[in-house]
Amino acid sequence: MKLKLLFNAGAILLALHLAWSGWSHAGALDDLIEGAKKEGVVEFYGPSSMTPEGAEAIGKAFNKKYGMEIGFNYSPSGSMTRDVGKLIGHAATGVAPQWDVMLVTDAHHGSLWLRKLLEPYDFKKAGVDPNLIHYDSSAVSFANQVCLPAFNTKTMPANDVPKKWDDLLDPKWKGKMGIIHSTHHWARLAAGPWGEEKTTAFVKKLAQQDPILGRPSEMYTRLQLGEVLLVSTLQNSMIHRAIEKGAPLAQAEMDPVISPAYHAAVPKGAQHSNAGHLVAIFMTTPEGQELWEKYTGHTSAFVPGTTVYKYAQGREMVYMNQKQAKKVDKLSRTYGKILGFRK
């Protein structure tokens, strides 16, 4: 009898805890929703790969989910590295950020976090999975890229497709290989499986290949036109776009696989921070995940059943964590200079 009473008491306490937890999450979300309604608009910065059509679809779904009709203004990225640098420069002179929420890679948000330029929020209280919360609760991870060498299947003989990273150092690619300005790709290898010595030596040898430098969108076009035969790393969102348009682009298969995460975070001093934080939460919802995959081809490597989760099984994936942010930030700039992006 006593055991039964104890069991019933435990069940009641568990039910009360779950009810309180659900109420707490709902309360936090309700506060954000009300705050966003009052703000009336959100300035949304994201990758150009999501397209204006994708941004419009996300905006509509966002408003529908939270019962709002606020403005959703999309600013497509021309260069995340440049725009994050611009935000850092503006902050140093007291200029408020242009955007309320930025969807950029974990390395870019790491640069902002190190300079205390992200606005923290208790995302756990709003029901976000703690495994997705990063940078002292100021950023939310919601998708992963796959960054590998890319080539044109019509101009690249099958025997020439690189099978390992050292294949990029073959003299036959000299003056014919493109390198994008996302130098944090190499910095991740240095902070992770390769170590700094090996990676720095590799990047120096890449620089000796007389590479053609540019942004991802530029390399995407030049690869199709045959102006470059190979791009050292290119995001799978570009391959996703190519497949949709019938362009013959593909990624080489090799390990380790560089896998930057997309994070959503609110810059410090954002004018519409409630709406910005609500967008970050929305991107983790089924609606947000479905639309992000539809328009960019990205899904989370940490949600069982997703495309990238399945892809990652059995592969050596290179993820970045908060402890690596300082090293990745430093080496990204170092490798940019070695490759010729920065003087």
N, C-alpha and C positions, 0 to 999 in steps of 0.2 A: 504493500500500500504506500509506504514511504517512498519507495523507488518510483512508483507511478506519479506521485505528487511532485517529486523532483523533476521527473521527465516533463510533466506538464508545465512546471514553472520555467524550465529551460526553453521549452518550445515557445512559451509566451514571450520570454525575453528576446529570443531570436527574432520572432515576428515583430516585436517592437523595434528592435535594432534595424531590421530591414525596412520597416515602415519609416523610421526616422531618417535612415540613409536616403530613401527615395524622396522623402519630403525635402530633405536638405538639398539634394541635387536639383529638384524641381524649383525650390526657392531661389537658388543661385541663378538658374537659367531664367526664371521669371524676372529677376532683377536686371539681368543683361538685356533681355528682350525689351523691357520697359525703357531702359537707358538708350538702347539702339533706336527705338521708335522716336524718342525725343531728339536724338541726333539727326535722324532723317536721311542720312546718306553714309556710305562707306566708300573710301578711296582705296581701291583694291589693286595691288601690284602683283603680277604673276608672269610666268614664262610665256613667251610669244607662241609656244607650241599649243597652248590651250585655245587659241584663236578667239576673236570677238564673239563668234557663234557660241563657243563653249562657255565664255564668260557670261553671256546673256542667259544661257541655260542654267548655269550655277546660280546666278542672281535670282532668277525666277523660282528655282527650287528652294533657295535660302529663304526668300520672302514667304513662300507658301508654307514651309515647315514651321516658321515662327509667327505666322499670322501678321505679316508686316507688308508695307508697300514703300520701303525706303529706296533711295537711289543707290545704284550699284555701278560705280564708275571704274572701269577696267583700264589700267595702264600696262600695256605689254612690255616685257623686258626687251631692250635692245642688247644690253650687256649687264648681267647681274653684278659682275665685278665692278664695272664703272659706276653703276647706280648705287651700290652699297658704299663705294668710296665717296661718292657725292654726298650721300646722307651723313657719313662720318665727318666730312669737311664742313657741311652746313651746321651740324651739331656743335662743332668747335667754335663757330661764330655766333651761336645762339639762334640760328634759323630753325623754325619748326619743321618737322618732317612733312613731306608732300603726301605720304600715304598713311592710311590707318591700319592696314595689315599687309604684310609682305609674304608672299609664297616663294621662297628661295631655298637654296640648299642649306644643309646643316653647317657647311663650312662658312657660307656667307653670314648666316645668323651667328655662328661662332665668333666671327670678327666683330659683330655688333655687341654681342654679349660681353666679350672681353673688355669692351670700352664702355660698358654699363649703358648701352643705348637700346635696350629692350625693356618693355613694360611688363613686369611680372603679373601673374593672375593665378588664383587658386583653381586651376583646371580640374584637379581631382574632386574638389567640392562640387563642380558642375557635372561630374559623372564621366570625365575622360579617363580612360585606362591609364594608370600610373606608368605603364611601360612605354607610353607614347609621349610622356611629358619630359622635356629636356631643359637644359640651361637654367637651372634654379627656378623652374616653373614659369618660364617666360616664352617657351616655344613648344609647339605640338607637332610631332612627326606623323605624317599621314600617307606617305608614298615613298617608293624607292626607285631610283634610276638604275639602269644597267649600262655601264660605260665601257665600251670595248672598241678596238679598231674597226673601222667601217670601210667598205669598198663597194664598187659598182660591179654587179654580177655580169654585166655585158662586156666590160672591158678588162676584167681581172681573170686571167686563167686560173682554173681551180688549183693547179699545183703551186701557184704563187700566193695563195691566201695564207696570211700568217697563222701559225699554229701555236706560237709562244711569243712572249713579249720581246725576247731578244731578236726575233725575226725582223722587228722594226729597224734594227741597226744594220741590216744588209745594205751594202753600197748601191744596190739596184734601185733603192728608194730615194737616193740623193737628189734633191731638187724636185721631187715628185710627190712628196708627202705633205699633207696639211696637218697643222697642230692648232687646236682651238685654245682660246685664252683661259680656259678652266684649269689653271695650273694646280688647283687644289686636288685634281685627280692624282697627280704624282705625289703630292704631299701626303695623301692618305696612305699610299704604299710605304712612304718613309716612316710614318707614325705607326704603321701596322706591320705586315708580314715581311717586307723587304729591309726595313731599317734605313736610317738616314744615309749611311755610307754607300750602300748598294744603289739606292735610288738616285742620289746625287750624281754618282758616276754614270748611271744610265741616262739621266737628263742631259748631262754634258755631251754624251755621245749622240743623243738625239739632235742637239743643237748643231753638231758637226754635219748633220745630214742636209744642211741648207733648207730647212722646212719652210713651207708657205704658211704664214701666220694669219689668223682671223677668228671671227666669232663663229659659233656653231651654225647659225643660219647661213653664213657665207660659205662655209665648208660644205654644207648640205648641197648648196647650189653648184659649187665648183666641182664637187664629186660627180654630180649628174652630167655636167658639161665636159667632163674629162680633163679639166684643168689641173686636178690632182688625181693620183691613182689610188691613194690610200689616205685615210685620216686616222691619226694615232689613237684618239678616243673620240667617240661621238655618242650622245645619249640615245637610248632606245626610243625616246619620243620622236626623234628625227626619222628613225627607221619606221616607226608607226605611221608617221605622216607620209613617208615615201610609199609604203605599201598601199595606203588609202588612195594615193594619186597614181598608182601604177608605175612608180619609178623603181628601177632595178637596184636598190641599195640593200645591203645586208651587213650584219656584224660578224666578225670572226669569232671563233669559239676558243677560249683559252682560260686558264686560271693563273693567278687569282682574278676574280671579277670585281672591278671597282663599282661600288654601289652607294652613291650619295643618296641621302634621304631628303625629301622635300619637307620643310618645316613651315608652319604658319605662325607668325608672331607679330606683335604690335610694337612699332618703334616708340621709344620714349618720347612723350610730348605729343603723341598723335591727337588730333582734334576730336576724333570719333572713336575712342578706345573701346566703348561698350560694343559697338557694331563690329570692330576689328576682332575682339576676343570671341565674339559669337561666330564670326566666319571661321576662325581657327577651330572651334568646336564642331561646326557644321561639316568641315572637311573630313572628320573622323566618322561621320554618320554613314549608314548604308547609301543614302541619297548622294552624299558628297563623293563617296568612294566610286559609285557607279558612274557618275558624270566625269570624274577625273580620269578614269580608265577609258571611257568612251572618247574623250577629246585629246588625251595625251598618251594613252597606252600604259600609264604607270599604275601600279597597285602597291600595297604594302607587303614587304617581305616577312612581316611578323603577324600577319593575319592568315591563319590556316585556310587553305582552299583558294587563295587568290593566285593570279597568274605568276607573279614574281615569287610568291612563296613556293609554288611548285617548281619553278625554274631553279631556285636556290638549293633545292635538295641535292646533296651529293657534290656541290661545287664549293670552292673556297671563295667565299664572299668577303669583301673588305668593307666593313661598316666603320663609321666614325663615332666616337663617344665624347662626352664633355671633357674628359681628362686630356684628350688629344687636341682640343681646340687651339690652344696656344701654339703648339708645335705646327699644326696644319696652317695656321694663320701666318706664322713666320716663314715656313718653307714655301708656301704658295708665292709669297713675294720674292723669295730667293730664286725659285725656279722660273718665275716670270722674267727676271733679269737675265738669267742664263740663256733662256730661249729667245730673248729679244723683245718681249712684250713691254718691259719697263727699262728705262735707262737709269 
